[in-house]
Amino acid sequence: MLQKIKSFIASFSVFELFVGMRYTRAKRKNHFISFISLTSMIGIALGVAALIIVLSVMNGFQKDLRTRILGVASHLEITGSNNTLSDWPNIAESSVKREHVLASAPYITAQAMLSYGQGVQGAIIRGVIPAAEDKVADLGKSMRVGSLNDLRAGEFGIILGTDLAYNLGAQMGDKVVVMAPQGQFTPAGVVPRLKQFTVIGLFSSGMQEYDAGLALIHMDDAAKLYRMDNKVSGVRLKLDDLFIAPNVAASISKDLNQPSNPTGAYYVTDWTQQHSNFFKAVQMEKRVMFIILTLIVAVAAFNIVSTLVMAVTDKRADIAIMRTFGASPASIMAIFIVQGALIGLIGTLIGAVFGVIVALNIDVIIPFIEGLFHIQFLAKDVYQISEVPSDLIWSDVTTIVIVSFVLSLLATLYPSWRASKINPAEALRYE
């Protein structure tokens, strides 16, 4: 079978290419055939362009979401039982010495109720050391007002997410009351621990989850508020390659949880586990969209079947004459394969060029459409991001072009085979 395919490809000559190209661009008496050819070409172009644009948007969405999450979160987190680590200095020091680990930072995290005036909001309090935190996350780049380094031990300053500050009605310099859920026993009963913090900064990560529910304070202040003494909630690590985080996490977990270790269990989680639902959903949507849009390309490509069937019927006399002058059935088949392949190739290339141009300029096109029609494609509170991102991956473009062209070639096989089976005597009988 493979030998037959090779011999068929080798049989292509200038004659088949010349006639096939001439049939493609010649003005036909039957304008309906030309119309279907044009429709097939446009359909393939639109399908290819749609595939490139949609996959670029999905790639951009995934990349942007990952960047925003890791701007606040970290590649790896090491925690202990009961959400506390007592020997965190040793863990932080030993972790940094590992291959692929760039930096470490301890943190304290706990729930709290924030109050200002009439506004009350629940939030996650994260106690950090600013100098260390800047090495494991890019939150410092998300600061809208103030700086992460403005957090100083003992001054009880707080940095709020922009949406959290808006919901509270708090601004820079305002005094926000932080209520810890762990109460303290007094003669009057259990009283929640309260502490007044001064708003010294606002950040906007672009992620609704963090902007509306995260507040930063100095780790020493968090230790006092939550009575952590010399303990922390965990240690955050940054790697030189975020995609090897699962492997590094497994290695660290294996080393820390040795049977001879008397300090208890350690839990090592990476960013793919902490936000797996986001990325699994995006990946699933990308696969489904690829399948759906490939079917659109397939429908357009198989319109070539109709075009070539009618072209074969229209060219029966020409086929008979060529056969009479010595053209082989393989040559006749090759002529119509060339004709159909050209339709598919031109449509594919037009669609690829158009799709690449749109994908590379989607950051300009989408805002223009949104401003023109006064609409917003992505609501921040639903999709986590408010801009339509795009990340053009050339391997995706190559795959789409190859798939489209292969579908076009497959669509030419049956009508071309039918053309090669035409009997010259019967075709010329009524001419």
N, C-alpha and C positions, 0 to 999 in steps of 0.2 A: 504493500500500500504506500509506504513512504517513498519507494522507488518511483511509483506512478506519479506521485505528487511532484517529485523532483524533475521528472521528465516533462511534466506538464508545464512547470514554471520555465524550464529551459526552452520549451517550444515557443515562448513569447518572442516575437520578432518585431521589426520596425513596421511591417505590414499591419499586424493586429493593432499596434499602438496608434498608427496613423488613421486607420479606419474607425477605430473606437473613439478617438478624439474628434474625428470629423462628424461622426453621428451625434456626439454630445453637443457640439456647437452649431450644427447645421440647422437651418430653418426648415421645420417640418411642415408638411401640408396639414397634418393633424395637430392643431394647436393645443388640443386637450392633453396630448402626451407631454408637450413642453410645459404646460401648466402644472401637471403632476410632478414633473422633474423639479421645477422651481419650488413647489410646495415641499417636496421631500428634502431638498437642499436647505430651505429655510427652517423646516422642522428639526433637522439634525443640528443646524447652527444654534437654534434656540435651546435645544436640549443640552448640547455641550456647554454653552455659555451658562445656562442655569446650574448645571452640575459644578462648574468651576466656581461660580459666585457663591453658591450655597455651601460647598465644602470649605471655601476660604473663610466664610463667615463663621462656620462651625469651628474651624481651627482657631480663628481669632478669638472666638468666645471662650474656648477651652484655655488658650494661652493667657488671655487677659484675666480670666477667672483665677487661674493658677497663680499669676503674678500678684493679683490683689490679695489673695488668701495668704500667700507666703510673705507678703509685705507686712502682715500683722502676726501671722502664725510662724512656725519654724519648721525646718525639715524633720527634726526628730525631737521627741520629748521623753525624758526619763523621769518616772514618778515612782513613789513607793506605796506601800500599803497605807490605807487611811489618808491618802493624798498628802503624805508628809515624807520628807527626806531629812534625816538628821546628819548623815555623813556626806552631804552634798559637796563640800570642798574637794574631797578626795575623788568623787565621781566626776566633777567638772574638770579637775586637773588630769585625771587618767584618760578621759574622753578626748580631750584636745590632742593628746599624744597619738591618737589613732590615725591611721591612714584615711584620707578623704575628709576628716573633720577639721574645719577651719576655726571655729570659735564655739564657746559655750557661755551660757548666761543663766543664773538661778532666777527663780521667780516665785511669787506667792499669788495664788488665785483663789478667789472666794466670791460668794454672792453677797450683795448688799442692796439696801434700799436707799436711794438718793432723794433728798427733799430740798426744794428751794421755793420759798413763798407758798403758793397753792399747788405747785407741781410736785408730783411724787412718781418716781420711775425705778423699776428694778433694773439692776445692771450687774455685770461681772467686773469685780475689782481685780486689777492685776498689779501687783507690786513688783517693780523692776529696779535694776541698777542701770541708770541711763547709759553709762559708758559701755557696759557689757551688752545691753539690749540692742544698741546700735550695730553690734557686730553680727547678731543672729537674725535680725529682721530689718526691714526697710521702713519701719513706722516713722522714723525721723523725717523721711522724705514726704510723708503724708501730712505733716504739720501745716495747718492753715494759719494759725496764730500761735506765737510762742515757740519754744524749743523743748525738745525732750530733756536737754541738759538743765532746764530750769527746775527740774525735780531735785530737791535737796533734802537730805535726811533731817528730820526735826522741824521742817518748815510747814509740813502738812499742806503741800500744794497738790492739785489734782488736774489732770488733763482729760477732757471729755471729748467723745465723738460729737461731730457737729449736729447730728440728728438728736442725740441724747440731750445736748445742751438746748436745742430748740424746743424739745418736748418739756424740759424743765423750765424754760424761760430764763436760763442763766446765761450770763455774759462774763467776759474777762473781769477778774477782780471780785466777783460775787462770792459770797460764802455759802457753800453747799454742805448740808448735813448728811453724813454717811452713817447709816444704821446697820450694824452687823447683826446677823440673825442669832448669833450665839449670845445669850443673855448673861447677866451677872446677878448673883443672888444678893439681895438686900433685905433688911427687916420688913420692907414694904412688899417684898415678893421679887419675882424675876423681872429685871429691867434690861431692855436691850442696850447694848453698848453704842453710844453716839459719839461722833467726833466731827468737828467742823473743819472743812477743807476749803482752801481758796482756789478758785479757778485760775490757773496760770497758763492754760493753753487749750487749743482746739485742734483736732485732727480729722481728716476726711480721707478714708481709705478707698472710698468708692464701693464698699461692701455694706449693704444695709445691716447685715448681721452684726458688724462691729461698730459702725457709726452710730447705731441706735442703742447699743447694749454693752459698750466697753468703756471703762474709765481706768486711767493709769495713775498710780501714786508711787512714791519711792518705796523700795522693799523694806527699809527699816521702819517706815511709818505703818506699812501693812502688817509687819510683825508685831508692832505694838497694839494695833487695832484688833487683830485676831489672836493675839497672845501666842504667837508661834515660837517665841524665844529664839533659839538658834536654828530652828528648822525652816525648811522651805517646802513649797508644794512640789517642785521638780526642777529639772535642769533642761534648758533648751539648747539644741545643737544646730549649727549650720554646716552644710557639706559643700564640697567643691562641685558636686554634680547631684542635683536634686533627684535624678531618675534612678540613682543607686541607693536611695534611702531605704527601701525594704531590705536589701541585702545587708547594709550597715546595721540597721535596727536588729536584724536577726543575730548578727555576730555579737553586738553589744549585749543583747539579752542573754545569749548563751554564756558569755563570760561573767556577767553579773550574777546570774542565777545558778551558780555552782552549788552542788550539794554541801560543800564545806563552808559556804558563806553563812555566817550566823546572824546577819542583820535582817534577814527576811526577804520577801519577794520584791523584785523590781519589775516595773512595767515599762517597756520601751515601745512607743508608737511613732509611726512616721506620718507624713502629711497625706499619703494615699489612703491610710486607714481613717484619719480624722475627718476627711472630707470626701470619702469614697463615693457617696451618693451623687454628689455634683458631677464628678468626672465620669462615672458610669452612665449617668443619664445623658450627658453630652455625647459620649462615645456611641451609645445606642442610637441616639437621634441621628448622628452622622451616618451610621451604617444604613439605617432605614431610609434616610433621604437619598443616599447613593443608589440604593436599590430602586426606589420609586422613580428617580430622575433618569436612571439608566433604562428603565422601561419606556419612558417617554422618548429617549433616543432610539430605542429599539423599534417603537411604533413608527417613528419617522423614517428609520432606515429601511424597514420592510415595506414602506411605500415604494421603494425602489423596485420591488417585485412587480407591482402593478405597472410602473413605468416601463420596465423592460419587457414584460409580457405583451403590452400593447406595441412597443417598439419592434418586437420580433414579428408580430402580426403585420405591422406596417411595412417591414423590410423583407417579407418573404421572397419577393422577386429578387431583391438584391442578394439575399443569401443563396438563392438557387443559382444565380449567375456566377457568384464567387465560387460556389462548389463546382460548377461546370468548368471554370477556368483552373481548377486544381486545388482550391482551398480545402484543407482537411476539416473534419468536424471539430478537432481541437482548436483550429484557428478561428472558426466561427464562434465557438464558445469563448475564446479569449477576447474576441472583439467586444462582446456584450459584457464580459466581466470588466473590461477597461472602461466601457461606457458607464456602468453602474458604480464602479470604484471611483471614477472621477467625480460623480455627483456626491458620493459620500465624503471623498477627500476634501472637495471644495467647501461643502457644508461644515465639515469638522474644523477645518482651518479658520474659516470665518468665525465660527462659534468660539474657538479657542482664543483668537485674537480679541474678540469682543469681551469674552469672559475675563481674560487677564486684565484688560484695560479697566473694566468696572471694578474688579477685585482690588486692584492697586489704588483706585481712587474712591473707594466706598466711603472713606472718612470725609470726603467732600460732597459726594452725591447724596448721601442720606441726610445730612444736615440741611442741604438745599431743599430736598423734598419735604422734610419736616417743617421748615420755615415757610415753604410755599403753601402747604395745605394745613398748617397749624395743628400737626399731629405729632405724637411721639411713639416710635416703634417699640421701644423697650422702657417699661416702667421700672425704676430702680428697686422698688419694694417687692417686685415680682421676680425679676430676672437677675437681681443682685448688681447689675451694671446698667448704666443709662445710655451708653453709646454703642452703636453697632460696630464691632471690631472686625478686622479682616487680616488673615495671615495666609498669604498665597504660598503654597508648598508645591514646588515644581514637579515633584514626583507624582503628586495628585493630578496635575495637568497632563503629564505624560501618560499616566494610566487611563485617564478619561479619553485622550486622543486615540490611544491604541484600541480601547474597547469600542469606541464609536466606529473606527475604521474597520475593525474586524466584523462588527455587526453589519456594516455596509457590504463588505465582501461576501458574507454569508447570504445576504439577501439577493446577490447576483447569481448564485449558483444554479438555482432551479430554472429560471427563465433562460439562462445561457445554455444550460443543458438541453432545454427544449429546442432552442435555436439550432444546436448542433445536430439534432435528430430530424430536421426537416429534409424531406425527399425532394431533390431538385426537379424531377419530372412532374411530381404532383404540384409543386409550387408554381411551375411555369405553365401548367395546363390551361389555366383560365386567364393568363396574362395576355 
